[in-house]
Amino acid sequence: MTTSPATDFVPAVFNGTDWSVVEPLLNALVDREVSSAEEYEKWLLDRSELEAAIGESAANTYINMTCDTADESKQAAWTSYLENVAPKFKPVAFVLDKKLKELAEKFSKTDGYHEVLYRDTAADVDLFRDENVPLETELAKLDQEYDKICGKMTVEFDGEEKTLPMMGKYSESADRSIREAAWRAVASRRLEDQEAISAIYDEMVAKRDQAAKNAGFANFVEYIYKAKHRFDYDTSHAYAFHDAIEQHAMPFVEKLDATRKKELGLDALRPWDLNVDPKSRGELKPFTNGADLVAKTKASFDKLSPELGEMFATMGDGSNTNGTDNGNASLDLDSRKGKAPGGYQYMRDRSRKPFIFMNAAGQHRDVETMVHEAGHAFHSMYSDQEPLVWYRSAPIEFCEVASMSMELLTMPYWDNFYPSEEDANRARRKQLEGSISLLPWIATIDAFQHWVYLNPNHSRD
Ligand SMILES: [Zn+2]
């Protein structure tokens, strides 16, 4: 697979978080005379390469910030990108978008291969407002603030300071009093920051609503469908999906809960009863640390497809704890204090190398996250020959096909994590039940978000 740049317009050594480096190249694209279809194609490739290079610098800065939210210099580097590059980049990108749209029309590059790029760019031109640039900067900083608050969260439990992902394993303890104590410890720790987090959310809702109104929309919901280039479905489809989940998935979830309650011999299911094995067999222990997780995941992919196994191996051995600072590492997996919450795959568009961030803490759900994010990484790697950066990624709805299918396709090979057949089958059952009970969770959040942004004046109460 080639990682060479598509054009030599951007120097090989390039810091896309330094505006003085970025600006002259952007201006060169704005000023360039384009007088033929061939010149248009070259202009597009150059713009693509420049955006890929800026995107990669931003990606590395973001990855390092989320890998160590307590490191002031990494925080400052990301803040500096948010304040000094992104807001200056957006108005120029708007000028370039207008130019792209005009040139595409002039040289008849609006259909076939060019159709989606043309359609998305035309939408971006419609939506751009100067006054939304500072709002977007503030929104990105609120997001960073949230990561910082969550990265700091730890609890004293079992005689040690533990991150919240590390607390997950107690939810599988066969001892109900341990599960309850762990759940309460985590919930009270979160509650300590509830004022700060709720304030961030209130501010985000208000700013998003303002951005939508600035762009001439009645509410953020209508605005964001267009901003996210959702042209193939609208809110009515989202609501129909919520209803379908309520009708078809919820009865199954209720049945699972009833069985669980009966098997555990409980009068009432409480939040701390939902992750334990209903037959009280104690916690699954699929792996010990990031390196072990990678070795076992690699062995599973090798059996599923040697090609995927090889692709996965190029990402590293899982022992890295330094974000992208550690040479060629493409993985930072183990949970530790200071890491932002969650997990993600981030494609670095210039080198065309993906990065996987996780908070692994030895649980089965980490196995699912690992193969899930690896699925996103394979998707990115298989797209890396596409010349235009805008076509090297898919909308999030489709991206999840690549990732969630990996959760299911690797299932036959989970004996790498679970030498005992009983444990492997427990994990498979958990996976299948989880695939369906995930849907109501998704629909609940999606319905809530639609409601919040259609009713932005409701208080948090
Ligand atoms: Zn995903």
Boltz pocket constraint, residues with backbone or C-beta under 6 A from the ligand:
constraints:
  - pocket:
      binder: B
      contacts: [[A, 372], [A, 376], [A, 399], [A, 400], [A, 403]]
      max_distance: 6.0
